[in-house]
Amino acid sequence: MMVKRSPRPPPHSANRLLAALPTADYNRLLPSLTTVPLKFKQVLHKAGEKIDAVYFPHGGVCSITNVMSDGRMVEVATIGKEGMVGLAAFFGDDVSVGDAFVQVPNGGGQSMPLDAFKRELHRRGPFYEVVGRYGQALQSLIMQSAACFSMHTVEERCCRWLLMTHDRVEGDDFQLTHEFLSYMLGSRRPTVSLVLGTLEKAGVIRNGTKRITVTNRKGMEDMSCECYEVVKSTFERLLPTP
């Protein structure tokens, strides 16, 4: 007689860090977690200002950027449902080293006051371990992105960025302006517009007004550089899907 297996219970949260926690640990954190909207261009942290809360996105893309003295902006990291915004607090720094804002909205998230975050870290339990593994994965992403910026074309980097965004949203289309993408890629806006036009002609995206639709993911993977798979495999190793 075949025994039916009980269905796997749904994860605690749409955020992978929180979903990886044992039920008892998540339930202990729950009173400190607040469900919040994450809207387009919403600023979560400002460079040089104190971090008062950390955020666990349920989808979309949050960007961490550095702003130069002349106002130019460049992205140093992206964060989605696989991570958290405010990781500096894990390393003991209560001041944000970059601007953190929502670039591609897709669902909300959960926020936690800084004092509750630190209190849970001090337990040195599963929460501490999973945030630490995320810190290692994010460091790998930043290192790979630095190499990618120096060695790969704008077209390849654009494909990598779009693939990572596609992984983080529900569906094939998402809100994105050429201006913001130029900040993220460190390129001039006309250059980004030309690259998106090339990708559209190749049949891998549809380039709408302030929206991008992925129409051929496999084709985009073929046009991307190696960095997408390197980063993806690192996150899967350190933070396997619950």
Buried (B, 14 or more C-beta within 10 A) or exposed (E): EEEEEEEEEEBBBBBBBBBBBEEEBBEBBEEBBEEBEBEBEBEBBBBEEEBEBBBBBBBBBBBBBEBEEEEEBBBBBBBBBBBBBBBBBBEEEEEBBBBBBBBBBBBBBBBBBBEBBBEBBEEEBBBBEBBBBBBEBBEBBEEBBEEBBEEBEBBBBBBBBBBBBBBBBEEEBBBBBBEBBBBBBEBEBEBBBBBBEBBBEBEBBBBEEEEBEBBBBEBBBEBBBBBBEBBBEBBEEBBEEB
